Amino acid sequence: MIRLIATDMDGTLLEPDGTLPDGLFPVVRQLIDLGVRFAAASGRQHDNLYRLFRPVARDMCFICENGALNAVGREVVSVHPFERSVAME
């Protein structure tokens, strides 16, 4: 049984012009109704992804900021910051 479908955004899910594919929201809604979590994975910030997926955002997962922040809808479930010294390297 499939429980989660995660997709990268840029270069994978998004169209060349940066938009979501036509008909995506009804498909995501069907997945959610079937009990399958849909996750957007991106280096983008959570608020930007949430706005992009607004029609289904409250019921989906987000792997944001290159995995540093993970959320279900608006609820942040984990944060994984870099040590400052690692980031400066």
WOURNOR-V101155 format. One record per residue. D_LAST is the distance of its C-alpha to the last C-alpha in whole Angstrom. Layout:
D_LAST + D_LAST
This chain:
42 + 39 + 37 + 34 + 33 + 30 + 29 + 26 + 27 + 25 + 27 + 29 + 31 + 31 + 34 + 32 + 33 + 31 + 34 + 35 + 37 + 41 + 42 + 39 + 40 + 43 + 42 + 39 + 42 + 44 + 41 + 41 + 44 + 44 + 42 + 39 + 36 + 34 + 30 + 28 + 24 + 22 + 19 + 21 + 22 + 25 + 27 + 27 + 28 + 31 + 32 + 32 + 34 + 36 + 39 + 38 + 35 + 36 + 37 + 34 + 30 + 27 + 24 + 22 + 18 + 17 + 19 + 17 + 21 + 24 + 28 + 31 + 33 + 32 + 31 + 27 + 28 + 24 + 21 + 17 + 15 + 11 + 10 + 9 + 6 + 5 + 5 + 4 + 0
